Amino acid sequence: MSRSGSLVTIGPDRSPLHCLVCRGQAFADREIKLNTSGMEFLGMEWANRSGTALICDQCGFVHTFAGEGFELWDPGGGYPPR
């Protein structure tokens, strides 16, 4: 898990991510498992895909990403040029 407070951009045009609940701009990231009930039933949950949770520093809402369509940025440097 990274330190709290990263800025995040999404997509190929590097659009800034804002929390869907509070419009916050700082997020902590964490790897998560994208569990399925079939694999849980078979006791093979370890074989499920991983994703990334971006947790809003302001309200705690969890945004889930299954791919690599985002980038984390140091808030001191601001967002990169688009």
N, C-alpha and C positions, 0 to 999 in steps of 0.2 A: 504494500500500500504506500502510495506517495504521501508526502506531507499535504496538509490541507491547503486550499487556496489557489489551485491551478486554474488558469483561464483555459477554456476549451474552444476549439474551432471544429466544425464538422463539414464534411463534404469536400469536393475538389476545389471549390471556390473559397474555402476556409471561412465560412460564415460563423460568427461568434455564437456560442451556445448560451442561451438564457434559460434558467429553470422554468419549467412549465407551470409551476405553482406560484412562485414568488418573484420571478424574473431575476433572481440572483445570478451572479456571473462567476463565482468561485466554487470549485468542486474538488473533492477528494476522490481518488480512484481506487478500485479494488477489483481483483479477479473474482469471478463468481462462476458457479457451475449452472448450466442450463439443463436442469434435470427433467427427465420425462418419466411418466408413471410406469411405462413398460420396463425401463431399465431399473427403476426403483424396485418393482415387483420381483425382478430376477436377481436383485442384490448386486447389480452391476452399475450403480450410479456413478462410479469412478470413470466409466467409459463415456459419459456424456460430454458434449462440447463445452468449452469455457467461453465466457463473455467478460465484459467489463461493466462494472457498475460505477457510475459517476454520481457521487452523493453531494447534494447541494449543501454548502457550508452554512447557508442562512436558515433553511427550513428542514433539511434532512431528506427531502424527496429524492428517490433513487431513479436515475435514468439508466436504462439498460441498453448496451450495444453488443451485438453478436459478432460484428466484424471489426475491421480496422479503420472505419470511416471517420475517425476523430484524431485530434492532436492536442497535447497538453502544452501549456505555455506558462512561463514564469510571470506572475502578475507584475513584477517590478519592471519588466520590459514591455508590457502591454501586448496587444495582439499584433501579429505580423502584418505587413502590408498585404493587401489582397490583389 
